[in-house]
Structure formats: C-alpha cells, structure tokens
Amino acid sequence: MFFSFPRWFVPTVDGHVVPDHPESLLSQGRFAKVPFLVGQTKDEGAFYYRLTLNSFNNGVYDDNFVDHKLPRILPVLSSFNSKLYPITRQVRKKYFVNVDMEDEDEFRPRFVEFLTDLMYTRCTDRFAKILANHSVPTYEYSFDYRGQYSIVNLQGEQVDMGVAHGDDLQYIFANVWGEEHTMSASDNKFTKNVYAPLLTNFAKTSVPTPQVTDAITVAWAPLAPNKNRVYRIGSKLSVDNEWKADAVKFWNSDIPALMTKKPKKAAEKKKKDEL
C-alpha cells in the first residue's frame, strides 16, 4: 500500500457470495442481526496525510493543493466522481475558512479532519445508524486516547497529528511497533483497566459495560435509531450525543443534495418549457 497508494479493496458483487451492494443488503436487513461494536480513531485521516501528498503532489505541500488536487483526490478516496469542483468548493467552505493556506501547520489539521470525515466519519455513522434502525444493539465509539506512540510519528512525521488510523492496535496486540518500543506505564494502565475490559466484556456478554467500575465509570448504552450517541474512549470516558453532527450532516445530507441539484440554466429552461 505504501508504494502504490491509493488502492481500493472492496467487495465484488458477483450475485452469489455477495448478491448485492453491501449497503443495499444492510438497508434491506439482509444480514446477521448480532450486536455490533463499530467506531474509529479520532484522527483516522492522519495516516493518509503524507500518502496523499506523496501520491498527488510529489510529497510537497503548496497553497493550491485543495483547489488543484482535491478534484483528483475525491474519485480515488470515495465514490464521488461527478460535480467534483462544486464539492471542492463546499469542502473549502466547510474545512478551510480562515485558514492560512500558505502555512502547512494551519492546513494540516484541517486536511486531516477532512480526510477523517470523508473516509471514515460519514461511513461509520451511516453503518451504525442502519444497524440501529434494524433494532440491532449497536455500540458506536470514537477512540480518542493518545498514548506515547503514533504510527505517523514512527513513520517520520515530526508533529503530533492526533490519534491516527491504526493507533488503537497497540493497546490490543503486544509489540505492534517492535520490541524496542515498549509501552509506557500509563499506556499499560489504560489497556489493562479500560480498553481491554471494554472489548472483552463485549466479547463475553455483548455489552461493553455490563457494570461500571473504578476505571470504567461511564456506562455505554447502545445507539438509538436516528440519534447520535457515541462513546468517547480517551483518558476520560464520556458519552457524546452530538458527535461530529456538523460533519455527518455535511457529508450525508448537504453533499448528496448538491449531487441531485440541477444546474440553474437547465432548471430555468425546464420552467420556461413548462410555461
């Protein structure tokens, strides 16, 4: 992947093993209705920041990156393949207002947020809500814990870019980064007292928090249909009822509306023809 990014790995609808598009099957309720644990790291897009610069701009940032490169990036990282310039304009308004585009330090966190929402947030939210609408016990989370190590820094980034894609694995599997990168005492404590119990509780009982403890002080209720209820797993545990509400609306309502909006001239011509 590092040498040929971006690359797509997606199911193929063959009419037999995969009879229809996965989202269609989910929407129709054609899936095993067992409890689900679904979520993402807080800054998933950080993992792809350098990869997108390398793939689309020879590894160099410039202040025209969004305007010139985003129409090329969208069809590669998503299913958007039309109205690319109107989408780009809306993305600029949403994520880059009052950002000094000549300063990469200002640009970087907003672009990471954009990548996170494009590639993960809109999909995680859509998936979780489909499950909940079929009365499936669905536990949605955002993994916010920032420990000693992050994959992007181990790969060479010099700035803190948050909790990147894959950063949560080090709290499940031993020596993910190699034996020379030992876990700190605070990271081990988080794993032992918080993260591992949440996962093992769910595996054993289908409920992440069958009871609260001295370390797990906040109960985790399943997602309600058409409502946000995201469990924030960080140094402190919390429930967020408005988790990324603006981003979810932007990607799952505003942009789809833009895709179906008719060009102004065509709409005016149709109105004249009807008259």
PLY file of the C-alpha trace (Angstrom):
ply
format ascii 1.0
element vertex 275
property float x
property float y
property float z
element edge 274
property int vertex1
property int vertex2
end_header
0.00 0.00 0.00
2.84 2.40 0.80
4.23 2.01 -2.70
1.03 2.12 -4.73
-1.41 4.20 -2.67
-4.25 4.75 -3.21
-5.52 1.24 -3.80
-9.09 0.00 -3.41
-10.03 -3.18 -1.60
-13.78 -3.62 -1.95
-16.27 -6.49 -2.16
-17.27 -7.55 -5.66
-20.98 -8.08 -6.29
-21.00 -11.48 -8.01
-24.65 -12.39 -7.44
-23.69 -15.43 -5.35
-21.33 -14.82 -2.43
-22.15 -11.10 -2.50
-25.62 -10.87 -4.08
-25.90 -7.07 -3.91
-24.03 -3.97 -2.81
-23.28 -4.28 0.93
-25.12 -1.05 1.80
-28.20 -2.29 -0.05
-28.09 -5.59 1.81
-27.76 -3.78 5.12
-30.59 -1.37 4.32
-32.82 -4.32 3.41
-31.96 -6.05 6.68
-30.29 -8.96 4.91
-27.53 -9.58 7.44
-26.94 -11.40 10.71
-28.51 -9.28 13.42
-25.96 -9.74 16.17
-24.64 -6.97 18.44
-22.07 -4.74 16.76
-19.16 -2.70 18.09
-18.29 -0.05 15.48
-16.16 3.05 15.55
-12.99 4.85 14.52
-9.97 6.66 15.87
-10.35 10.40 16.40
-7.92 11.38 13.63
-8.08 8.49 11.16
-7.04 10.74 8.28
-3.63 11.49 9.81
-2.38 8.15 8.49
-3.22 9.25 4.94
-1.90 12.80 5.10
1.62 12.07 3.84
0.35 9.38 1.48
-1.96 11.82 -0.30
0.79 14.43 -0.61
3.16 11.80 -1.98
0.61 10.44 -4.42
-0.86 13.68 -5.71
1.78 16.37 -5.18
5.18 14.65 -5.12
5.28 14.82 -1.34
5.27 18.61 -1.26
2.56 20.90 0.11
1.59 24.08 -1.68
-1.20 26.56 -1.02
-3.15 25.49 -4.13
-3.32 21.87 -3.04
-7.06 21.89 -2.22
-8.22 23.78 -5.30
-5.97 21.94 -7.76
-5.71 18.44 -6.31
-8.95 17.76 -4.46
-10.99 17.18 -7.66
-8.48 14.41 -8.46
-8.42 13.02 -4.93
-12.19 12.69 -4.44
-12.83 9.92 -7.04
-9.88 7.93 -5.68
-10.74 8.10 -1.98
-14.51 7.99 -2.35
-17.33 7.13 -4.75
-17.77 10.77 -5.79
-17.00 11.01 -9.50
-19.12 13.93 -10.67
-19.61 17.56 -9.63
-16.07 17.42 -8.29
-15.46 21.17 -8.46
-18.72 22.11 -6.71
-17.90 19.57 -4.00
-14.40 21.02 -3.71
-15.84 24.50 -3.22
-18.13 23.23 -0.45
-15.24 21.37 1.20
-13.18 24.55 1.16
-16.01 26.45 2.88
-16.55 23.70 5.42
-12.97 22.89 6.40
-10.69 25.75 5.36
-12.43 29.02 6.26
-9.98 31.42 7.93
-7.10 29.01 7.32
-3.83 30.49 6.05
-3.30 28.13 3.13
0.33 29.23 2.83
1.02 27.79 6.28
1.14 23.98 6.26
0.87 23.92 10.06
-2.56 25.55 9.73
-3.57 23.46 6.75
-2.51 20.06 8.11
-5.02 19.56 10.96
-7.94 20.74 8.84
-6.97 18.44 5.97
-6.62 15.55 8.42
-10.12 16.35 9.67
-11.39 16.39 6.07
-9.77 13.03 5.31
-11.15 11.56 8.53
-14.69 12.64 7.72
-14.54 11.72 4.03
-13.05 8.25 4.52
-14.47 7.28 7.94
-16.93 9.51 9.79
-19.66 9.55 7.14
-19.33 5.79 6.63
-19.13 4.87 10.32
-22.21 6.97 11.06
-24.17 5.57 8.13
-23.30 1.96 9.01
-24.12 2.39 12.70
-27.46 4.07 12.02
-28.53 1.38 9.54
-27.82 -1.27 12.17
-29.66 0.65 14.88
-32.65 1.21 12.59
-32.93 -2.58 12.32
-33.04 -2.81 16.14
-29.54 -4.29 16.28
-27.68 -3.48 19.52
-25.02 -1.15 18.15
-22.23 0.35 20.25
-20.54 3.23 18.43
-17.28 4.74 19.69
-14.57 7.25 18.97
-11.11 6.15 20.11
-9.55 9.37 21.46
-6.73 8.04 23.65
-3.35 9.49 22.62
-0.56 7.43 24.07
3.20 7.55 23.80
3.37 6.35 20.20
1.54 7.15 16.98
2.16 5.38 13.70
2.59 8.64 11.77
5.43 9.77 14.04
7.10 6.38 13.86
6.96 6.79 10.07
8.73 10.12 10.25
6.23 12.92 10.87
7.65 15.46 13.30
4.39 16.94 14.62
1.64 15.50 16.79
-1.21 14.60 14.42
-3.55 13.08 16.99
-4.87 9.52 17.11
-4.27 8.12 13.65
-5.64 5.10 11.82
-4.15 2.00 13.43
-3.02 3.70 16.63
-5.59 1.73 18.65
-3.98 -1.62 17.73
-1.06 -1.12 20.12
-3.47 -1.39 23.05
-4.74 -4.78 21.86
-1.68 -6.55 20.45
1.77 -6.69 22.03
4.85 -5.23 20.31
2.94 -3.79 17.32
5.75 -1.28 16.74
8.54 -3.71 17.60
10.06 -4.86 20.87
12.23 -1.74 21.11
9.12 0.43 21.53
7.90 -0.58 24.97
4.60 0.74 26.27
4.64 3.42 28.95
3.19 2.75 32.40
0.18 4.99 31.69
-0.50 3.23 28.36
-0.32 -0.19 30.03
-2.70 1.04 32.74
-5.18 2.28 30.11
-5.01 -1.06 28.30
-5.44 -3.17 31.43
-8.11 -1.12 33.19
-10.11 0.42 30.36
-9.66 -0.69 26.78
-9.18 -4.44 27.18
-12.12 -4.76 29.60
-14.43 -2.88 27.23
-13.57 -5.27 24.39
-13.58 -8.47 26.43
-16.84 -7.53 28.15
-18.44 -7.12 24.74
-16.99 -10.43 23.53
-18.33 -12.24 26.62
-21.68 -10.54 27.19
-22.44 -8.48 24.04
-22.38 -5.41 26.30
-19.16 -3.36 26.73
-20.10 -2.09 30.19
-22.23 -4.70 31.99
-21.27 -2.80 35.12
-19.33 0.33 35.94
-16.01 0.05 37.79
-13.47 2.34 39.39
-11.76 2.64 35.97
-14.83 2.41 33.71
-17.05 5.00 35.33
-19.43 5.70 32.44
-22.00 3.19 31.16
-22.12 2.59 27.40
-25.67 2.35 26.06
-26.44 1.14 22.53
-27.12 3.63 19.75
-30.71 4.82 19.38
-32.23 4.96 15.85
-31.56 8.26 14.06
-29.69 9.69 17.04
-26.06 10.31 17.84
-24.72 8.50 20.90
-21.01 7.93 20.66
-18.81 6.60 23.45
-15.58 8.59 23.67
-12.71 6.33 24.73
-9.91 8.53 25.96
-8.04 9.40 29.13
-11.55 10.06 30.41
-14.64 8.21 29.26
-17.73 10.10 28.14
-20.85 9.88 26.00
-21.22 12.42 23.18
-24.75 12.94 21.90
-23.64 15.46 19.26
-20.54 13.65 17.98
-19.45 15.24 14.68
-23.05 16.28 13.96
-21.98 19.04 11.54
-19.69 16.72 9.59
-22.35 13.99 9.41
-24.90 16.49 8.10
-22.41 17.88 5.58
-21.48 14.52 4.07
-24.74 12.61 4.43
-27.21 15.41 3.68
-25.65 18.54 2.17
-23.34 16.88 -0.36
-25.97 14.33 -1.56
-28.35 17.29 -2.05
-25.67 19.01 -4.11
-25.30 15.87 -6.24
-29.01 15.87 -7.10
-29.28 19.63 -7.61
-29.94 20.55 -11.24
-27.84 23.24 -12.93
-29.51 26.64 -12.75
-29.73 27.11 -16.52
-31.27 23.69 -17.01
-33.83 24.36 -14.30
-34.73 27.73 -15.83
-35.06 26.17 -19.30
-37.36 23.46 -17.95
-39.50 26.10 -16.24
-39.80 28.11 -19.47
-40.69 24.96 -21.43
-43.42 24.17 -18.92
-44.83 27.68 -19.30
0 1
1 2
2 3
3 4
4 5
5 6
6 7
7 8
8 9
9 10
10 11
11 12
12 13
13 14
14 15
15 16
16 17
17 18
18 19
19 20
20 21
21 22
22 23
23 24
24 25
25 26
26 27
27 28
28 29
29 30
30 31
31 32
32 33
33 34
34 35
35 36
36 37
37 38
38 39
39 40
40 41
41 42
42 43
43 44
44 45
45 46
46 47
47 48
48 49
49 50
50 51
51 52
52 53
53 54
54 55
55 56
56 57
57 58
58 59
59 60
60 61
61 62
62 63
63 64
64 65
65 66
66 67
67 68
68 69
69 70
70 71
71 72
72 73
73 74
74 75
75 76
76 77
77 78
78 79
79 80
80 81
81 82
82 83
83 84
84 85
85 86
86 87
87 88
88 89
89 90
90 91
91 92
92 93
93 94
94 95
95 96
96 97
97 98
98 99
99 100
100 101
101 102
102 103
103 104
104 105
105 106
106 107
107 108
108 109
109 110
110 111
111 112
112 113
113 114
114 115
115 116
116 117
117 118
118 119
119 120
120 121
121 122
122 123
123 124
124 125
125 126
126 127
127 128
128 129
129 130
130 131
131 132
132 133
133 134
134 135
135 136
136 137
137 138
138 139
139 140
140 141
141 142
142 143
143 144
144 145
145 146
146 147
147 148
148 149
149 150
150 151
151 152
152 153
153 154
154 155
155 156
156 157
157 158
158 159
159 160
160 161
161 162
162 163
163 164
164 165
165 166
166 167
167 168
168 169
169 170
170 171
171 172
172 173
173 174
174 175
175 176
176 177
177 178
178 179
179 180
180 181
181 182
182 183
183 184
184 185
185 186
186 187
187 188
188 189
189 190
190 191
191 192
192 193
193 194
194 195
195 196
196 197
197 198
198 199
199 200
200 201
201 202
202 203
203 204
204 205
205 206
206 207
207 208
208 209
209 210
210 211
211 212
212 213
213 214
214 215
215 216
216 217
217 218
218 219
219 220
220 221
221 222
222 223
223 224
224 225
225 226
226 227
227 228
228 229
229 230
230 231
231 232
232 233
233 234
234 235
235 236
236 237
237 238
238 239
239 240
240 241
241 242
242 243
243 244
244 245
245 246
246 247
247 248
248 249
249 250
250 251
251 252
252 253
253 254
254 255
255 256
256 257
257 258
258 259
259 260
260 261
261 262
262 263
263 264
264 265
265 266
266 267
267 268
268 269
269 270
270 271
271 272
272 273
273 274
